[in-house]
Amino acid sequence: MCSHASSSSYPTQNLDPGNKWIKHLTRNRTGTFVGGHYSGYNLTSVLFTHRLDNKEHVRLQVWSAPGLTKPSFEEAMKQTFKPAQKGDSFGPSWTNHWWKVSVTIPGYWSQYERVQFEFDPGCEAMIYTTEGLPLQGITGGYGGDRRVDFIIPVAARAAGTFDFIIESTCNGMFGVPLTGDTIDPPDMNRYFSLASADLVVPNQEAWDLLWDFQTLREIVDSVPGNTPLQNKALVAANQIMNVFESGDLSAIRAGRKIAEGVFGEGWAAKGDKVYKEGPGHTRIWGIGHCHIDTAWLWPYHVTQQKVARSWSTQVDLMNRYPEHRFSCSQAQQYKWLEKLYPPLFEAVKEKVLDGRFHPVGGSWVENDANMPSGEALVRQFLFGQNFFQSRFGKRCDTAWLPDSFGLTGALPQLIRGAGMSYFFTQKMSWNNINVFPHSTFNWVGIDGTQVLCHMTPVDTYTAQATVGDVQKGLTNHKNLESGDTALLVFGNGDGGGGPLNKMLENLRRIRAASNEHRELPKVSMGSSIEDFFKDVMDRTSSGKTLPNWHGELYLEFHRGTYTSHASIKKGNRHSEILLRDVEHLSTLASLANPDFVYPKQLIDECWEKVLLNQFHDVLPGSAIGMVYDDAEILYAEVKKDGEKMIEKALEVLYPYASTNDAIGNFNTTFFPRREIISVPASAAASFGVKASQSLAGGKDSLVFVENDGNGFSPWESSLADPSALLPVSVYTNGSDNFVLRNSSVQLTITNGRISSLLDVQLGRELLAAGSTGGLIIFEDRPAYWDAWDVEVYHLETGKELAFSNVSVVAQGPLRASLAASIKYGKSQIDVLISLDAVPATIRPDSRSMFTFSAKVDWRQRHEFLKFELPLDIHSDNATYETQFGWVQRPTHKNTTWDAAKFEVCGHKYADLSEFGYGVAILSESKYGFSCLGNVLRISLLRSSTAPDAEQDQGEHEFSFAVLPHVGHFLQSDVPQAAFLFNSPTRSVSPASSVISNIVPPSTFRPDGIFRVQGAPNVFLETIKRGENDDFGSSGSTTTVVLRLYEAFGGHASAQLAISKHLHIRKAAIVNLLEDEEKELGVVQTNDSVHPHALRLKFHGFQVVTVKLTLEKPASRGVPVQKKDSWIDVGFQ
């Protein structure tokens, strides 16, 4: 006889319907438990135990700052405040309003765990103590970034009263867009209403259940497939809804107990210790972050407030959540905080030194990484790292550009040279054609330098710390075979804010669930970004098992930013070159006369303005108009201060010695040059110049000068031998055919279009048969991102524009010029096309270039102006200058990767070459180029209307040039010619009725202090004083820093020749931060002028920085001229 023990527990008869559920309906049900139609009955109904807003408990006073002023806390507290109340309206846009708040807390509220003040002005705000310490930010409204609760301190609850201050600013997290579209231009007359100013008691158990429930729902929605965890989470969420009864506190506790079935028994009591439990290694590394665009849909001064709001909130969260680590970049923002909010800066500094607030990036701002010059990128890191070192005693290890619109291949070398080994980025996930193939990889730059790079598979730097985000860190990882870890960079961003407490609560629950279940990746908190990268290094044999990506990280998106806001591009390029000249001349002046004080502080201030304007939404032209009003002011200040510093340096270098009529010129490059320049006619006449040409009006003359790259050339020695000229001429049939010609090149305009471009010496026609060149305009209507994007379909809409009213305005022999104009729509385009009687460089085979100087009154909307040349040249690639080198891009569309590069970034040149010949377009302020097939183009002007409704409307002046050249690009003088085109000779003369002769001090010749010999492919870019010199009048340390780079992509052995006037105590190779890496031996030469030299070796595109430590010279007593005596007579 068999016995079945279980028969008593398993009934024979079953009358129940069974528990088969309809899963999708249960899942849908969970959406009704919080908010919505049932908010009066569901969990939302019990989130607050008490709420008071009467005058007995909440007293408000307000003072509204006049206009758009932004007074300090101290200034605001001196004002007269008036009574205010909930429901009051405040504005208009961008105005600031200060509130004095006094709350009276009922005595019986002492029984509750927490008391809060809920303040919702519908805009951004910040809470201060009455002493002026920022405590936290407020984000009003009802979006996902809402943060309106301020916890009343326990001591204040015991006292029964509490006073504090609030500053509110009339803008939202993303400015004040005119409509609901984020990128619309701002509404300058927006008013906000005070929706809440309530004293509340939150039901903390109910809030805990809310966070439990939300995590359970995220698991249900995000864990793929029909997994045990997903079903268990859904069952738990459904059971919580079943046991819940509004007003029954025991039901809340019961619900929390049900949630423990997923998160683990007693998990909540463990707090941050939950991250110490669980099997397996960490795959997702959580790090709080707050991406604050330094300007975008708001101006710079609003960003300063955003920084204080966001960072004070994070300091508060760190005090409540021990595991919270927060990373933040941009030294500029730290400096603003230090200056404007000193108490908060000290609180942040304390957290930095405690290892919880992590400075990253090592740069001044999160800069655009396409358009700044190589030297400007160096300064981004130099200024950033120096700031972090000076304030916190340490530099950053990780470069950080998550939102820049493409990344130059020069960056890996610069990142490593700035003392960093790691790089974080993300924007490549925005590609709109191809999917970038890697998540963690070795990024190898144009010179071969590598940096360990992570592009988070979460595909954002503003993650919300959801289960979906954590899952995506694994499921979207592109190279799990070589590395299965990812950064979770979470927190509200772009407009600031940072992590919310609900995100930190959610991550604790996600980790608790992963400790119990294997379906979720293990997420960790409490580590730094550097800890993450070190773990990657350990797991990948120092990167050896990772994939490589060589060259630039080209973003297949936002291609219009190379052209948008032309004046800002021009301001950037011209400021970079101006500051290069300032440092060069000021360095020479400080060496010539030790009594001259190198203006380091003012130079740094100028650089900081330029670096600030290189932020990745300012320089690209994708910010609102208010930002560009500020940026133009900064550029004007740089120009004014820069020119003054140059004038003072020249006064030291070339004091007066006689009263003879004279003039001189200073070549701030190190390339020999011959050129045609404009000088006062009186100066030309006084020397009986044989080769001259009067300009219209007769006040000025064109003369032929040369400079051997040694700096200053007095008038007598700068006048060049006329026999070296290539006399120019111009021919016309009087109506529709014009020819500019010298013995080198020839350009023909027929019916308003360039019909011929001829190499006269070779008899070679350079335009494709049957084609013409000139201006062309395209319809420019991207799918959404107006100022950012130009899409490939714009190329289908081109309309050729023909010059009208062409006339001869200069006939030679030194310069021949044609004036041409186009009236298009409401716009007027005037172009002066010139040919000079000199080649572009002194190379024997150098050709002359045609210069196009444009004045445009631009009134178009959503149209794109370019200049094009259809060339009789075939090549699969075109060459464009990039920082410290060049980059080649395809001219064909073999693959989608090739086709994506229909608009690209270049600096001073773009070139199309084949064996034996090529043609380049040179630019002095433009960055957008393209070369599709045989058509080489430069982008000139766009006309988007969002986020700046008036972008590029108005007058513009710019120049570009067409340079034919013998030989392939690698055999050409294009880089040198482009360098010279962007660096006009500084012609100088005393501004007096009697022009004085210019001579340098007899004891010091600043001409030719340094020369690069033996390597024409090595360029000397920068001369400056060392960062750590003593710049007082009795400075004890004198160092000179020189930066050189290989410009063509090959090896070189160069000799840096040094003048006899410099007495070198030590020479060394240094990194970009000017830390010594290798001492150099000083070689003695047979050159009496340059008896000392350094031997330097280069590989392709290598940047080498040399620091010379000099013996301290005695004061020479050379007087510094104090007169306003120098004028720049320019380059024309």
NORSUL-V266491 format. One record per pair of residues at least 24 apart in sequence whose ideal C-beta (glycine too) atoms are under 8 Angstrom apart, sorted by the first residue. I is the first residue (numbers start at 0). GAP is how many residues later the second one is. Records with the same first field share a line. If there is no record, write none. Layout:
BEGIN
I->GAP, GAP
END
This chain:
BEGIN
22->211
25->208, 212
26->193, 207
28->209, 212
29->183, 186, 187, 190, 204, 207, 208, 211
30->186
32->180, 204, 207, 208, 211
33->176, 179, 180
40->205
41->202, 204
42->163, 166, 167, 170, 201
44->201
45->157, 160, 200, 201, 206
46->155, 156, 159, 160, 163
47->152, 153, 154, 155
48->63, 152, 153, 154
49->56, 59, 62, 150, 151
50->67, 147, 148, 149, 150
51->54, 146, 147, 148
52->33, 143, 144, 145, 146
54->30
55->48
56->46, 47, 48, 49, 142
57->43, 44, 45, 46, 59, 139, 140, 141
58->42, 43, 44, 45
59->24, 25, 26, 39, 40, 41, 137
60->38, 39
61->26, 28, 35, 36, 37, 38
62->34, 35
63->26, 31, 32, 33, 34
64->30, 31, 32, 33
66->28
67->26, 27
68->27
69->26, 231, 234, 235
70->25, 27
71->268
72->55, 59, 92, 94
73->58
75->89, 91
76->55, 88
83->110
84->109, 112
85->108, 109, 110, 111, 112
86->106, 107, 108
87->105, 106
88->102, 103, 104, 105
89->31, 78, 80, 101, 102, 103, 104
90->79, 98, 99, 100, 101
91->78, 96, 97, 98, 99
92->77, 78, 83, 93, 94, 95, 96, 97
93->75, 76, 77, 82, 94, 204, 205, 208
94->74, 75
95->71, 72, 73, 74
96->24, 70, 71, 72, 73
97->67, 68, 69, 70
98->66, 67, 68, 69
99->63, 65
100->62, 63, 64, 65, 96
101->59, 60, 61
102->49, 58, 59, 60, 96
103->56, 57
104->47, 51, 52, 55, 56, 57, 94
106->53
108->48, 92
109->47, 48
111->89
112->91
113->37, 87, 88, 90
114->36, 37, 42, 84, 85, 86
115->33, 34, 35, 36, 83, 84, 85, 86
116->32, 33, 35, 47, 80, 81, 82, 83
117->30, 31, 32, 78, 79, 80, 81, 82
118->29, 31, 47, 77, 78
119->26, 28, 74, 75, 76, 77
120->47, 71, 72, 73, 74
121->50, 70, 71, 72, 73
122->45, 46, 47, 48, 49, 69
123->44, 45, 47, 48, 49, 181, 182, 185
124->41, 42, 43, 44, 184
125->40, 41, 179, 182, 183, 186
126->37, 38, 39
127->36, 37, 38, 39
128->35, 36
129->33, 34, 35
130->212
131->33, 211
132->210, 211, 214
133->174, 175, 178, 207, 209, 210
134->29, 177, 181
135->173, 176, 177, 180
136->171, 172, 173, 175, 176, 359, 360
137->28, 30, 171
138->34, 353, 358
139->32, 52, 55
140->31, 32
142->30
143->320, 348
144->28, 347, 350, 352, 355
146->166, 350, 353
147->48
148->51, 53
166->138
167->24
168->133, 136
170->127, 131
171->323
172->319, 321, 322, 323, 324
173->123, 320, 321
174->121, 122, 123, 320, 449
176->120, 770
180->765
181->115
182->114, 601, 602, 603, 604, 763, 764
183->762, 763
184->439, 440, 760, 761, 762, 763, 764
185->111, 438, 440, 761
202->49
204->44, 47, 48, 51
205->46
207->48, 60, 297
208->31, 43, 46, 47, 50
210->291, 294, 295, 298
211->28, 43, 44, 47, 51, 297
212->24, 27, 42, 46
213->288, 292
214->48, 252, 291, 294, 295, 298
215->24, 43, 46
217->248, 249, 250, 288
218->43, 248, 294, 301
220->246, 247
221->244, 245, 246, 249
222->244, 248, 296, 297
223->247, 251
226->292
227->289, 291
228->33, 284, 288, 290, 291
229->289
231->29, 30, 285
232->29, 280
235->25, 26
261->251, 254, 255
262->246, 249, 250, 253
263->248, 249, 251, 252
266->242, 245, 248
270->51, 237
271->49, 50, 51, 236, 253, 254
273->234, 237, 238, 241
274->48, 233, 236, 249, 250, 251
276->238
277->233, 236, 237, 244
278->236
279->242
280->241
281->203, 240, 241, 242, 253
282->190, 191, 201, 202, 203, 238, 239, 240
283->186, 189, 190, 201, 202, 203, 204, 237, 238, 239, 240
284->200, 201, 202, 203, 238, 239, 242, 246, 247, 250
285->179, 202, 204, 221, 237, 238, 239
286->38, 39, 40, 71, 200, 201, 202, 203, 240, 241, 242, 245
287->26, 29, 36, 37, 38, 39, 202, 203, 210, 211, 215
288->37, 38, 39, 172, 173, 200, 201, 202, 204, 209, 210
289->24, 36, 38, 201, 202, 203, 206, 207, 208, 209
290->75, 111, 112, 170, 171, 200, 202, 203, 205
291->36, 38, 41, 201, 202, 203, 204
292->110, 201, 202, 322, 323, 324
293->36, 38, 39, 71, 72, 318, 321, 323, 324
294->320, 322, 323, 328, 332, 335
295->198, 199, 321, 326, 327, 328, 331, 651
296->198, 326, 327, 650
297->197, 326, 328, 329
298->325, 327, 328, 330, 331
299->312, 327, 330
302->30, 33
303->32, 33, 36
305->189, 190
306->26, 29, 30, 189
307->29, 32, 33, 36
308->187, 188
309->186, 187, 188
310->26, 33, 37, 46, 187
311->32, 35
312->184, 185
313->43, 184, 185
314->29, 32, 33, 36, 42
316->182, 184, 187
317->33, 38, 39
319->181
320->180, 183
321->204
322->181, 202, 203
323->32, 175, 180, 201
324->31, 32, 33, 200, 201, 202, 203
325->25, 30, 31, 32, 165, 172, 173
326->31, 32, 33, 73, 162, 201, 202
327->29, 30, 31, 32
328->30, 31, 32, 34, 37, 71
329->31, 33, 34, 35, 36, 54
330->28, 30, 32, 33, 34, 52, 53, 56, 57
331->32, 33, 276, 279, 280
332->32
333->25, 53, 54, 57
334->52
337->53
348->42, 43
351->40
352->39, 40
354->173
357->170, 171
358->29, 33, 37
359->36, 38, 40, 64, 169
360->35, 37, 38, 39, 40
361->26, 33, 34, 36, 37, 38, 56, 57, 58
362->36, 37, 38
363->244, 247, 248
364->246, 247, 249, 250, 251
365->34, 35, 36, 37, 38, 249, 250
366->34, 37, 244, 247, 248, 249, 252
367->36, 37, 193, 246, 247, 248, 250, 251, 252
368->32, 35, 36, 37, 38, 39, 42, 247
369->34, 35, 36, 37, 38, 191, 192, 250, 535, 557
370->191, 198, 201, 243, 248, 249, 534, 536, 556
371->200, 204, 242, 247, 511
372->200, 203, 510, 534
373->36, 40, 509, 510, 647, 671, 729
374->201, 205, 646, 647, 668
375->196, 200, 234, 235, 238
376->31, 33, 34, 37, 506
377->36, 39, 40, 665, 694, 725
378->228, 232
379->231, 234
380->33, 34, 36, 37, 39, 691, 692
381->36, 645, 690, 691, 692
382->221, 224, 225, 228
384->33, 34, 688
385->641, 687
394->24, 25, 678
395->24
396->24, 25, 133, 136
397->24, 25, 26, 131, 132, 135
398->24, 25, 52
399->24
400->24, 26, 215
401->24, 25, 59, 87
402->24, 58, 213
403->212
404->150, 152, 153, 156, 211, 215, 383
405->146, 147, 148, 149, 152, 499
406->145, 146, 148
407->144, 474, 475, 479
408->36, 37, 141, 142, 143, 144, 473, 476, 478
409->35, 36, 37, 472, 473, 474, 475, 691
410->32, 34, 40
411->31, 32, 33, 35, 37, 38, 39
412->32, 33, 34, 36, 471, 688, 689, 690
413->469, 658, 689
414->36
415->33, 35
416->654, 655, 656, 686, 688
417->653, 654, 655
418->652, 653, 654, 656
419->31
420->30, 31, 112
421->29, 30, 31, 32, 107, 108, 111
422->28, 29, 30, 31
423->29, 30, 31, 32, 63, 65, 105
424->28, 29, 30, 128
425->29, 30, 33, 34, 35, 63
426->128, 130
427->27, 125, 127
428->26, 30, 31
429->125, 127, 128
430->124, 125, 126, 469
431->124, 125
432->123, 463, 464, 466, 467
433->122, 462, 463, 466
435->42, 117
436->41, 42, 110
437->40, 41, 109, 111
438->37, 38, 39, 40, 44, 47
439->39, 42, 43, 45, 46, 96, 100, 106
440->38, 105, 106, 107, 108
441->101, 104, 105, 106, 107
442->105, 106, 110
443->104, 105, 106, 107
444->106, 656
445->105, 106, 436, 438, 439, 441, 603, 654, 655
446->437, 438, 599, 652, 653, 654, 655, 656
447->651, 652
449->93, 98
451->81, 84, 85, 91, 94
452->96
453->32, 33, 78, 79, 82
455->30, 31, 32, 33
456->29
457->28, 29, 30, 31
459->29
460->28, 32
461->27, 28, 29, 30, 31, 32
462->25, 26, 27, 28
463->26, 39
464->25, 34, 38, 39, 41, 42, 45
465->40
466->39, 43, 53
469->40, 50, 51, 53
470->49, 50
472->48
473->47
478->67, 68
481->58, 63, 64, 65
482->53, 56, 57, 62, 63
484->47, 50, 51, 54
486->42, 45
487->35
550->336
551->330, 335
553->335, 346, 347, 350
555->344
556->228, 231, 232
557->62, 64, 227, 230, 231
558->230, 231, 343, 344, 345, 369
559->61, 220, 222, 227, 228, 229, 230, 304, 343, 368, 382, 384
560->59, 60, 61, 226, 227
561->58, 341, 342, 343, 365, 366, 367, 377
562->58, 227, 301, 363, 364, 365, 376, 377, 378, 379
563->56, 57, 58, 223, 224, 378, 380, 387, 388
564->55, 56, 63, 222, 383, 386, 387
565->359, 360, 374, 375, 386, 390, 392
566->61, 65, 385, 389
567->45, 50, 51, 53, 60, 63, 64, 67
568->50, 52, 356, 357, 358
569->354, 355, 388
570->42, 60, 61, 64
571->38, 41, 42, 47, 63
572->351, 352, 409
573->61, 65, 350, 351
574->31, 34, 35, 60, 63, 64, 67
575->34
576->405, 406
577->60, 61, 64, 65, 68
578->24, 27, 28, 31, 59, 63
579->88, 441, 442
580->61, 65, 87, 402, 405
581->24, 60, 63, 64, 67
582->439, 440, 441, 442
583->84, 438, 439, 440
584->60, 61, 64, 65, 68, 81, 83
585->59, 60, 62, 63, 439
586->436, 437, 438, 453
587->61, 65, 123, 418, 421, 435
588->59, 60, 61, 63, 64, 417
589->435, 448
590->413, 415, 418, 447, 449, 470, 471, 519, 522
591->60, 61, 408, 409, 412, 414, 524, 526
592->59, 408, 411, 522, 523, 525, 527
593->518, 519, 520, 521, 522
594->438, 520, 521, 522, 523, 525
595->52, 53, 56, 524
596->434, 435, 436
597->427, 431, 433
598->46, 49
599->425, 429, 431
600->430
601->39, 43
602->42
604->36
605->31, 32, 35, 36
608->25, 26, 28, 29
609->24, 25, 28
619->167, 168
620->166, 321, 330
621->163, 165, 166, 325
622->324, 325
623->323, 324
624->323, 324, 325, 326
627->320
642->485
645->340
646->477, 479
647->472
649->338, 476
650->469, 470, 471, 472, 474, 475
651->466, 468, 469
652->59, 347, 348, 353
653->58, 334, 344, 345, 346
654->344, 346, 463, 464, 466
655->334, 340, 341, 342, 343, 465, 469
656->339, 340, 341, 342
657->338, 339, 341
658->335, 337, 338
659->335, 336, 337
660->25, 26, 333, 334
661->24, 52, 53, 54, 327, 333, 334, 335, 336
662->52, 324, 325, 326, 332, 335, 466
663->48, 49, 50, 51, 54, 323, 324, 325, 334
664->40, 42, 47, 48, 53, 320, 321, 322, 323
665->45, 46, 47, 319, 320, 321, 322
666->40, 42, 43, 44, 45, 46, 318, 319
667->43, 315, 318
668->40, 310, 311, 314
669->39, 340, 341, 342, 349, 350
670->38, 170, 305, 308, 309
671->34, 35, 36, 37, 169, 170
672->33, 34, 36, 168, 169, 307, 312
673->30, 31, 32, 46, 50, 164, 165, 168
674->29, 30, 31, 161, 163, 305, 310, 456
675->26, 27, 28, 29, 138, 139, 160, 161, 162
676->25, 26, 28, 308, 310, 452, 453, 454, 455
677->24, 309, 451, 452, 453, 454
678->24, 308, 310, 450
679->309, 449
681->313
682->32, 306, 312
686->28, 29, 32
688->30
689->32
690->29, 31, 34, 122, 123
691->122
692->117, 119, 120, 121, 122
694->115
695->113
699->429
701->112, 113, 430
702->111
703->110, 133, 134
704->280
705->136
706->278
707->300
708->299, 302
709->297, 298, 301
710->295, 296, 297, 298
711->286, 288, 294, 295
712->294
713->283, 284, 285
714->283
723->114
724->88, 89, 112, 113
725->111, 112, 113, 122
726->85, 86, 87, 110
727->84, 85, 86, 87, 88, 107, 108, 109, 120
728->82, 83, 84, 87
729->78, 80, 81, 82, 86, 87, 88
731->74, 76
737->68, 70, 80
739->76, 78, 93, 94, 95, 110
740->75, 94
741->74, 93, 95, 106
743->95, 103, 104
744->90, 102, 103, 104, 105, 219
746->86, 88, 103, 215
748->54, 57, 69, 71, 84
750->51
751->49, 50, 51, 52, 54, 68, 70
752->47, 49, 50
753->115
756->112, 162, 205, 207
758->88, 158, 205, 207
760->86
761->155, 204
763->153
764->107
765->103, 105, 106, 107, 151, 153, 198
766->102, 103, 104, 105
767->102, 103, 104, 166
768->103
770->99
771->28, 98
772->94, 95, 96, 97
773->26, 27, 28, 29, 93, 94
774->25, 26, 28, 47, 54, 90, 91, 92, 93, 165
775->24, 25, 89, 90, 91, 92, 161
776->24, 47, 83, 86, 87, 88, 89
777->85, 86, 88
778->83, 84, 85
779->82, 83, 84, 162, 163, 164
780->81
785->158, 159, 160, 161
786->155, 157, 159, 160, 161, 164
789->74, 113, 152
791->107, 110
793->70
794->107, 137
800->28
802->28
809->24
811->25
812->24
823->36
824->34, 35, 38
825->33, 34
826->29, 30, 31, 32, 33
827->28, 29
828->25, 26, 27, 28, 36
829->24, 25, 26
830->24
839->123, 125, 133, 137, 140, 141
840->132, 135, 136, 139
842->130, 133
844->121, 122
845->119, 127, 131
846->116, 117, 118, 119
848->73, 112, 113, 114, 115, 128, 132
849->111, 112, 113
850->108, 109, 110
851->107, 108, 109, 110
852->104, 105, 106
853->86, 102, 103, 104, 105, 106
854->100, 101, 102
855->84, 85, 99, 100, 101, 102
856->97, 98
857->83, 85, 94, 95, 96, 97, 98
858->94
859->81, 83
860->82, 84
861->81, 82, 83
862->79, 80
863->75, 77, 78, 79
864->74, 75, 76, 77
865->64, 71, 72, 73, 74
866->54, 70, 71, 73, 93
867->67, 68, 69
868->50, 52, 66, 67, 68, 93
869->64, 65
870->41, 48, 63, 64, 65
871->62
872->39, 40, 41, 44, 45, 46, 61
873->40, 60
874->37, 38, 39
877->32, 33, 34, 51, 53, 58
878->31, 32, 33, 34, 90
879->24, 25, 26, 27, 29, 30, 31, 49
880->25, 26, 27, 28, 29, 94, 97
881->24, 25
882->24
883->137, 161, 163, 217, 219
884->160, 161, 162, 164, 215, 216
885->83, 89, 161, 162, 163
888->42
890->40, 41, 42, 43
891->41
901->28, 30
902->25, 26, 27, 36
903->24, 25, 26
904->24
906->71
907->67, 70, 71, 73, 74
908->54, 65, 66, 68, 69
909->26, 28
910->58, 61, 63
911->24
912->52, 54, 55, 56, 57, 59
913->54
914->53
915->50, 51, 52
916->47, 48, 49, 50, 51
917->46, 47, 49, 50, 51, 54, 56
918->43, 44, 45, 46
919->42, 43, 45, 49, 52, 54, 57, 58
920->39, 40, 41, 42
921->38, 39, 40, 41, 52, 55, 56, 59
922->37, 55
923->34, 35, 36, 57, 58
924->33, 34
925->32, 34
969->78, 79
974->44, 72, 73
978->40
983->146, 147
984->146
985->142
986->141, 142, 143, 144
987->138, 139, 140, 141
988->137, 138, 140
989->135, 136
990->133, 134, 135, 136
991->133
1000->115, 117
1002->113, 115
1003->57, 112, 114
1004->54, 56
1007->51, 81, 82
1008->49, 50, 52, 53
1009->32, 46, 47, 48, 49
1010->45, 46, 79
1011->32, 42, 43, 44, 45
1012->41, 42, 43, 44, 80
1013->39, 40, 41
1014->31, 37, 38, 39, 40, 83
1016->29, 30, 31, 33, 35
1017->26, 27, 28, 29, 34, 36, 78, 80
1018->25, 26, 28
1019->24, 36
1020->24
1025->48, 81
1026->46, 47
1027->46
1035->76
1036->72, 75
1037->71, 72, 73, 74, 75
1038->68, 69, 70, 71
1039->67, 68, 70
1040->29, 33, 64, 65, 66, 67
1041->63, 64, 65, 66
1042->60, 61, 62, 63
1043->52, 54, 59, 60, 61, 62
1044->53, 56, 57, 58, 59
1045->52, 53, 54, 55, 56
1046->54
1047->52
1048->51, 52
1049->49, 50
1050->46, 47, 48, 49
1051->45, 46
1052->42, 43, 44, 45
1053->41, 42, 43, 44
1054->28, 38, 39, 40, 41
1055->37, 38, 39, 40, 50
1056->28, 30, 33, 35, 36
1057->24, 32, 33, 34, 35, 36, 50
1058->30, 31, 33
1059->28, 29, 30, 31, 32
1061->30, 46, 48
1062->47, 48, 50
1063->28, 44, 45, 46, 47
1064->44, 45, 46
1065->42, 43
1066->27, 39, 40, 41, 42
1067->38, 39, 41
1068->35, 36, 37
1069->35, 36, 37
1070->34
1071->31, 33
1073->31, 33
1075->31
1079->26
END
